Amino acid sequence: MSYFRISAAQIDQFEEDGFFLVPNLLDAEEVTLLSQIARADRELTLKKATRADGEGGAIDLVVENELPDDSIYSAIVRSERIINAMETLLLDEVYHYHHKMILKEPRVGGAWAWHQDYGYWYNNGCLFPHLASCMIALDKATRENGCLQVLRGSQHLGRIDHGKTGDQTGADPERVAAALDRFELVHCELDPGSAIFFDCNLLHRSDQNKSDHPRWAFIACYNAKHNDPYKDSRHPRYSPLERWDDARVVEVGQRQRESQRRLDHPVVNLGFSGNDKMEMEMGVAE
């Protein structure tokens, strides 16, 4: 089977635009397993954190710093297809900074304010903006259900000051207004299994989900080894990231799903711990 490998054109697009899209980063079997496992996970439901968006809505998310040995989440984070791309983009060995699940439910899923991830991660002791994320759609992401929006090329602005918006922390509204006049707004509509790789300084946001369809997304975040934080924070400092063959996503996922069926309840540890429920500073607008 052929798996995604980053191209020269995508590298150039990342440098110029701050992001690029990858159709079918996960194939149909992989994303189906991911979606089934996540939605059957009672622990994920219990441990999710809810964040008000300042617009009358709220969004649910679960954040995790650890990678369990036998989890489809770990298999995706460790997969060669993503790690190889991240190391090419960040010009160094990378490590797992954290991963998260964004749960935008029909009619109630809240918005995310304009922000940069580095607007938060800067405060975690990361001296350089040498971090990037890969967001994978579990459901079809459309304008109607609050897909990711980005300002093409806005990573070149550098880090913008951030302040509180509801339970979230957003970029300086005056700067954002000016950026909206100068950069192209792109709605990143995605099919299930498709993904967006994006720079930590790229301005991004999303609208409330006012549709009848959910929009769940899995996000893997990576930091460059040379950008090891100078202090401890909510997210880990450098440790080597074991790289797994891409085929293990299905192997681990099938084993995990079968365990759920056999026990008639989800696997207790899918990689999301209650310790991260209070994660209120992280910056994702997915």
C-alpha positions in Angstrom: 0.0 0.0 0.0 1.2 3.5 -0.8 1.2 6.1 2.1 1.5 9.8 2.0 5.0 11.3 1.5 5.6 15.0 1.4 6.4 16.6 -1.9 8.6 19.5 -2.9 5.6 21.5 -3.9 4.0 21.0 -0.4 7.2 22.1 1.3 7.2 25.3 -0.8 3.5 25.8 0.0 4.2 25.4 3.8 6.9 28.0 3.6 4.9 30.5 1.6 1.3 29.9 2.8 1.9 28.4 6.2 -0.2 25.3 5.5 -1.2 22.7 2.9 -4.0 20.1 2.6 -3.5 16.4 2.2 -6.5 14.4 0.8 -6.9 11.0 2.3 -4.0 11.2 4.7 -5.8 8.3 6.4 -7.6 5.9 4.1 -11.3 4.9 4.6 -10.5 1.9 6.8 -8.1 4.0 9.0 -10.5 6.9 9.6 -13.4 4.6 10.1 -11.5 2.8 12.9 -10.4 6.1 14.4 -14.0 7.5 14.4 -15.5 4.3 15.8 -13.0 4.0 18.6 -13.3 7.6 19.6 -17.1 7.7 19.6 -17.3 4.4 21.6 -14.9 5.8 24.3 -16.9 6.6 27.5 -13.7 7.8 29.1 -13.3 10.5 26.4 -16.8 11.7 27.1 -16.2 11.8 30.8 -12.9 13.6 30.6 -13.6 16.2 28.0 -13.3 19.9 28.9 -15.8 22.5 27.7 -14.7 26.0 26.7 -17.1 28.9 26.2 -16.4 30.8 22.9 -17.6 34.3 24.0 -20.4 34.1 21.4 -22.9 32.1 23.4 -21.6 28.7 22.3 -19.1 26.1 23.7 -16.7 23.6 22.4 -15.5 20.3 23.8 -12.0 19.0 23.7 -9.7 16.5 25.2 -5.9 17.0 25.4 -3.2 14.4 26.1 0.6 14.5 26.5 1.2 10.7 26.8 1.2 8.0 24.1 -0.1 4.6 25.3 1.5 1.5 23.8 -1.6 0.1 22.1 -3.7 3.0 20.9 -4.7 4.1 17.5 -3.9 7.7 18.6 -0.3 6.7 19.3 -0.1 4.8 16.0 -1.2 8.0 14.1 1.1 10.3 16.0 4.1 7.9 15.6 3.3 7.1 11.9 6.1 7.6 9.4 3.9 9.5 7.0 3.4 12.3 9.6 6.8 12.3 11.3 8.7 12.3 8.1 6.7 15.3 6.9 7.1 17.2 10.2 10.9 16.6 10.3 11.2 17.9 6.7 9.2 21.0 7.5 10.8 21.7 10.9 14.4 20.8 9.7 15.1 18.6 12.7 14.1 15.6 14.6 10.6 16.1 16.1 8.9 14.9 19.2 5.3 14.6 20.3 4.3 17.9 22.0 0.7 16.7 22.6 -2.4 15.5 20.8 -6.1 16.3 21.1 -9.6 15.6 20.0 -11.9 18.4 19.1 -15.6 17.6 19.5 -17.9 20.0 17.6 -21.4 18.6 18.0 -24.4 19.5 15.8 -26.1 22.8 16.7 -24.1 23.3 19.9 -20.4 23.1 18.8 -18.8 26.5 19.6 -16.5 28.8 17.7 -12.8 29.4 18.1 -11.4 32.9 18.1 -8.6 34.0 15.7 -5.3 32.9 17.2 -1.9 31.4 16.6 -0.8 28.3 18.4 2.6 29.9 19.2 0.7 32.7 20.9 0.3 30.1 23.7 3.2 27.8 23.2 5.6 30.7 23.5 4.6 31.0 27.1 5.5 27.3 27.6 9.2 28.0 27.1 9.5 27.4 23.4 12.0 30.0 22.2 11.4 29.5 18.5 8.2 29.1 16.5 9.5 25.8 15.2 6.3 23.7 15.9 3.6 22.5 13.6 0.4 20.5 13.7 -1.5 18.0 11.6 -5.3 18.1 11.9 -7.2 15.1 10.6 -10.9 15.2 9.9 -13.0 12.4 11.4 -16.2 13.9 9.9 -16.7 15.9 6.7 -15.7 19.4 7.6 -17.7 22.2 5.8 -18.4 25.8 6.2 -21.8 24.9 7.7 -20.4 22.8 10.6 -17.5 25.1 11.4 -14.5 24.0 9.3 -11.0 25.5 10.0 -10.4 28.9 8.6 -6.9 30.3 8.0 -5.3 33.5 6.7 -2.9 32.3 3.9 0.7 33.5 4.6 -0.1 35.1 8.0 2.6 33.1 9.7 5.0 35.7 8.3 3.6 38.3 10.7 5.4 36.6 13.6 3.9 36.1 17.0 0.9 38.4 17.8 -0.1 39.4 21.4 -3.0 37.3 22.7 -5.7 38.0 25.3 -8.9 36.4 26.7 -12.0 35.8 24.7 -14.6 33.9 26.7 -12.7 30.8 28.0 -10.4 31.1 25.1 -7.3 33.2 24.3 -7.4 35.1 21.0 -5.0 37.2 19.0 -5.1 41.0 19.3 -8.3 42.0 17.5 -6.8 45.2 16.0 -4.0 43.2 14.4 -6.4 40.5 13.2 -8.6 43.1 11.6 -5.6 44.5 9.7 -4.5 41.0 8.7 -7.9 40.2 7.3 -7.5 43.2 4.9 -4.2 41.9 3.7 -4.3 38.1 3.6 -6.6 35.7 1.8 -9.2 33.9 4.0 -9.3 30.2 3.2 -12.0 27.8 4.5 -10.4 24.4 4.8 -13.2 22.0 3.9 -12.1 18.4 4.4 -13.4 14.9 3.7 -13.0 12.3 6.5 -9.4 11.2 6.7 -8.1 14.3 4.9 -5.7 16.6 6.8 -4.1 20.0 7.0 -0.5 20.5 8.1 0.0 24.1 9.5 2.6 26.3 11.0 2.3 27.4 14.6 2.2 31.1 13.7 -0.6 30.7 11.1 -3.7 32.7 12.1 -6.7 30.4 12.3 -10.2 30.1 13.7 -13.5 28.3 13.1 -17.2 29.2 13.3 -19.9 27.6 15.5 -21.4 24.3 14.2 -24.9 25.4 13.3 -25.5 22.3 11.1 -27.1 18.9 11.9 -23.7 17.2 11.4 -20.9 16.7 13.9 -17.3 17.8 13.2 -14.7 15.9 15.2 -11.0 16.3 14.5 -7.8 14.7 15.7 -4.8 17.0 16.0 -1.2 15.8 16.5 1.3 18.6 17.5 5.0 18.4 17.2 8.0 20.4 18.4 11.5 20.4 16.9 14.2 18.8 19.1 16.4 22.0 19.0 13.3 23.9 20.3 13.2 21.9 23.6 11.5 24.3 26.1 13.8 26.0 28.6 11.3 25.4 31.4 8.6 22.9 32.4 5.0 23.5 31.4 1.7 21.7 30.7 3.3 20.1 27.7 6.4 17.9 27.7 10.0 18.7 27.0 12.0 16.7 24.5 12.1 13.0 24.6 12.7 10.7 21.6 9.6 9.7 19.6 9.5 6.1 18.4 8.6 5.9 14.7 6.1 3.3 13.7 5.4 1.8 10.3 2.3 3.3 8.7 0.6 -0.1 8.5 0.3 -0.2 12.3 -2.5 2.3 12.3 -4.9 -0.4 11.0 -3.2 -3.2 13.0 -3.5 -1.3 16.3 -6.9 0.1 15.5 -8.4 -3.3 14.6 -7.1 -4.8 17.9 -8.4 -1.9 19.9 -11.8 -2.0 18.3 -12.1 -5.7 18.8 -11.3 -5.2 22.5 -14.1 -2.6 22.7 -16.6 -5.1 21.2 -15.4 -8.0 23.3 -15.7 -6.1 26.5 -18.8 -4.3 25.5 -17.3 -1.0 26.6 -14.4 1.1 25.3 -10.8 0.5 26.1 -10.1 2.5 29.3 -6.9 4.2 28.1 -7.1 5.6 24.6 -4.4 8.2 25.4 -6.6 10.8 27.1 -6.1 11.3 30.8 -8.1 13.3 33.2 -5.0 15.2 34.1 -5.4 17.3 31.0 -9.0 18.2 31.5 -8.0 21.5 33.0 -5.9 22.3 29.9 -7.2 25.9 29.4 -4.3 27.6 27.8 -3.7 25.5 24.7 -4.3 27.3 21.4 -6.3 25.4 18.8 -9.2 26.8 16.9 -10.2 23.6 15.3 
